[in-house]
Amino acid sequence: MPYSENDKLQWEVEKLQVEVKNLKSTIMRYFTVVLAIIGCITAVSQCQKSSSEARQARYDLAQKQKEYETLQTKLVASKKELDDTQSARDNAFEAARTAKEEEKAAKQRQTDQEVAATRQLQKIQADIAAADAQATQKIAQAKNSLPANAADAKKQLETLSDNLQETSARIQQDASKATADLVHDGSKARLFFFVLDENQRQAVNNIKTMLDAQQFFVGNVLLYRGSRSPTLTEVRYFRHPQDRVEAEAILKVLQDSAGLKKSRVSFVDDKDSVGEGRKFQIWLRKNAFSREE
């Protein structure tokens, strides 16, 4: 039986409905795929964001680690500086304590030296008194035993007077040395002038400053008798050859700066002075400072 137009139309409608249903199903599948793709994209984006945050976190952690290491280095340096400061403080305290002890010891040594010098001066004063008494006794004996010949008597008295003067000069020198030792530090050569009169003493006082500038220590200036005056001014030294060079240096200063041209170096074998190194005597001749001679 042939289909009617209505049947054909109905059949076409049903066919279209099936196709529409299939199309809807296809669209739904596509929509599901699109949603899945969007979900993947979102997940990838989130993953990338998390990865970036992780990288930033690692970077921040590395920076914090560097800051920690820097602080650790500063802490070590600060501790070392503190230890150095403490050590310097301890050293300063130790140095101050040592300096105080050395100062105390130096004061004690100075006191001991002053006591020793005082005792030596007392001994010298006793020697002077004994020498004066002995000289007075010898002069009295000489007067009581004057020979008939007046010339012999005069000669004996002059010899006795010379011996007395020499003893007095030596005692004066010892007293000068004992006094000078209180201020002499041992770094300079010691010079003792022997002069004939007060004019020569004044001249020597005028050149003391010059001699001090040449690193010489000038002790007291001593008087001696004219009958024992040398023909040339003498720089006498007592240790040969140790003090020869320095004696010549002293002579050069006296000749060039003080005008004592008629002068020489002289070695004296004196057992009382040989043990004293860098000690020199300067015996001025008569008219030593005269420009006419």
C-alpha positions in Angstrom: 0.0 0.0 0.0 1.5 3.2 -1.0 2.4 5.8 1.7 0.3 8.8 1.9 1.6 12.3 2.0 0.9 12.5 5.7 2.9 9.4 6.3 5.8 10.7 4.4 5.6 13.9 6.2 5.4 12.1 9.5 8.3 10.0 8.6 10.4 13.1 7.6 9.5 14.8 10.9 10.6 11.8 12.9 13.7 11.6 10.9 14.4 15.3 11.7 13.7 14.7 15.3 16.2 11.9 15.4 18.8 14.0 13.7 18.1 16.9 16.1 18.5 14.5 19.0 21.8 13.2 17.6 22.9 16.8 17.0 22.1 17.7 20.6 24.0 14.7 21.8 27.0 15.7 19.6 26.7 19.3 20.9 26.7 18.0 24.5 29.8 15.9 23.9 31.5 19.0 22.3 30.4 21.1 25.3 31.8 18.5 27.7 35.1 18.4 25.8 35.2 22.2 25.9 34.6 22.2 29.6 37.3 19.6 30.0 39.7 21.7 27.9 38.8 24.8 30.0 39.4 22.8 33.1 42.8 21.6 31.8 43.7 25.2 30.9 42.7 26.4 34.3 44.7 23.6 35.9 47.7 24.4 33.8 47.4 28.1 34.7 47.1 27.2 38.4 50.1 24.9 38.0 52.1 27.6 36.3 51.1 30.1 39.0 52.1 27.6 41.7 55.4 27.0 40.0 56.0 30.8 39.8 55.2 31.1 43.5 57.5 28.2 44.2 60.3 29.8 42.3 59.7 33.1 44.2 59.6 31.3 47.4 62.9 29.6 46.6 64.4 33.0 45.6 63.1 34.5 48.9 64.6 31.6 50.8 67.9 32.0 49.1 67.9 35.8 49.9 67.0 35.0 53.5 69.9 32.5 53.6 72.3 35.1 52.3 71.0 37.6 54.9 71.5 34.9 57.6 75.0 34.2 56.4 75.8 38.0 56.3 74.5 38.4 59.9 76.5 35.3 60.9 79.7 36.9 59.5 78.9 40.2 61.2 78.3 38.3 64.4 81.7 36.5 64.1 83.4 39.8 63.3 81.7 41.6 66.3 82.8 38.7 68.6 86.4 39.0 67.3 86.3 42.8 67.8 85.0 42.3 71.3 87.7 39.7 72.0 90.3 42.1 70.6 89.0 45.0 72.7 89.0 42.8 75.8 92.5 41.7 75.0 93.7 45.3 74.4 92.1 46.3 77.7 93.8 43.5 79.5 97.1 44.4 77.8 96.6 48.0 78.8 95.9 47.1 82.4 99.0 44.8 82.4 101.1 47.6 80.8 99.8 50.1 83.4 100.6 47.6 86.2 104.1 46.9 84.8 104.7 50.7 84.4 103.6 51.3 87.9 105.9 48.5 89.2 108.8 49.9 87.1 108.2 53.4 88.4 108.2 52.0 91.9 111.4 50.1 91.3 113.0 53.2 89.7 112.0 55.3 92.7 113.5 52.6 94.9 116.7 52.5 92.9 116.9 56.3 93.0 116.4 56.2 96.7 119.1 53.6 97.1 121.5 55.6 94.9 120.8 58.7 97.0 121.4 56.8 100.2 124.7 55.4 98.7 125.8 58.8 97.5 125.0 60.3 100.9 127.1 57.7 102.6 129.9 58.2 100.1 129.7 62.0 100.7 129.8 61.4 104.4 132.9 59.2 103.9 134.5 61.8 101.7 133.8 64.5 104.3 135.4 62.2 106.9 138.4 61.8 104.6 138.7 65.5 104.1 138.7 66.0 107.8 141.3 63.3 108.3 143.4 64.7 105.5 143.2 68.2 106.9 144.2 66.9 110.3 147.1 64.9 108.8 148.2 67.9 106.8 148.1 70.1 109.8 150.1 67.6 111.8 152.7 67.3 109.0 153.0 71.0 108.6 153.5 71.3 112.4 156.1 68.6 112.3 157.8 70.3 109.3 158.0 73.6 111.2 159.4 71.9 114.3 162.1 70.1 112.2 163.1 72.9 109.9 166.7 72.4 108.7 169.3 75.1 108.9 169.2 75.7 105.2 166.1 77.9 104.5 166.0 76.8 100.9 165.6 73.1 101.8 162.9 74.1 104.2 161.0 76.1 101.5 161.4 73.1 99.1 160.0 70.7 101.7 157.1 73.0 102.5 156.3 73.4 98.8 156.4 69.6 98.3 154.2 69.1 101.3 151.8 71.8 100.1 151.7 70.2 96.6 150.9 66.8 98.1 148.2 68.4 100.2 146.8 70.2 97.1 146.8 67.0 95.1 145.0 65.1 97.9 142.5 67.9 98.2 141.9 67.9 94.5 141.3 64.2 94.4 138.9 64.4 97.4 137.1 67.3 95.6 136.9 65.1 92.5 135.4 62.2 94.4 132.9 64.5 96.0 132.0 65.9 92.6 131.6 62.4 91.2 129.4 61.3 94.0 127.2 64.4 93.5 127.2 64.0 89.7 126.2 60.4 89.9 122.8 61.4 91.2 122.0 63.2 87.9 124.3 61.4 85.4 122.5 58.6 83.5 125.7 57.0 82.2 124.9 57.7 78.5 127.5 60.6 78.3 131.2 60.8 78.8 132.1 62.6 82.1 134.4 65.6 82.0 136.1 67.1 85.1 137.9 70.4 84.6 141.0 71.4 86.7 141.6 75.1 86.6 144.1 77.5 88.1 141.9 80.4 89.1 138.4 81.7 89.2 138.8 83.3 85.7 139.4 79.9 84.2 136.5 78.5 86.2 134.2 81.2 84.7 135.4 80.5 81.2 134.7 76.8 81.7 131.2 77.6 82.9 130.6 79.6 79.8 131.4 76.5 77.5 129.4 74.0 79.5 126.4 74.4 77.3 128.5 73.8 74.2 129.9 70.6 75.7 126.4 69.4 76.8 125.3 69.9 73.2 128.2 67.6 72.1 126.8 64.8 74.4 129.4 65.4 77.2 128.5 65.6 80.9 130.6 68.2 82.7 131.0 67.7 86.4 132.3 70.2 89.0 135.2 72.5 88.1 138.2 72.0 90.5 141.0 74.2 91.5 144.7 73.1 91.6 148.1 74.7 92.4 149.9 76.6 89.7 153.2 74.9 90.3 151.7 71.7 88.8 150.4 73.4 85.7 151.1 71.5 82.5 152.8 73.3 79.6 149.9 72.3 77.3 146.2 71.9 78.2 145.7 68.1 78.6 142.7 65.9 78.0 143.6 63.0 80.3 142.1 59.5 80.0 142.6 56.4 82.1 141.7 53.4 80.0 143.9 52.6 77.0 143.0 52.0 74.3 139.2 51.9 75.1 138.9 55.7 75.8 141.5 57.0 73.4 139.2 57.8 70.5 136.7 59.6 72.7 139.5 61.6 74.4 140.6 62.8 70.9 137.0 63.8 70.1 136.9 65.9 73.3 140.2 67.5 72.3 138.8 68.4 68.9 135.8 70.1 70.4 138.0 72.1 72.8 140.3 73.1 70.0 137.7 73.9 67.4 134.9 75.4 69.5 136.6 76.6 72.7 139.7 77.9 71.1 142.1 75.8 73.2 144.6 75.3 70.5 147.6 74.5 72.6 146.3 71.2 73.9 146.9 67.4 73.7 145.6 64.0 74.7 147.4 62.3 77.6 147.1 58.8 79.0 147.4 58.5 82.7 147.9 55.2 84.4 146.0 55.8 87.6 144.8 52.7 89.4 142.2 54.7 91.3 140.5 55.8 88.0 141.2 53.0 85.6 138.0 51.2 86.5 135.8 54.2 85.6 135.1 54.0 81.9 134.4 57.2 79.9 135.9 59.5 82.6 138.1 62.3 81.5 140.0 65.1 83.2 140.9 68.4 81.4 143.8 70.2 83.0 144.1 73.8 81.8 147.5 75.3 81.3 148.3 78.8 82.5 146.6 81.4 80.2 144.8 78.6 78.4 142.1 81.0 77.1 144.5 83.8 76.2 144.2 84.8 72.5 147.7 86.3 72.5 149.6 83.0 73.1 
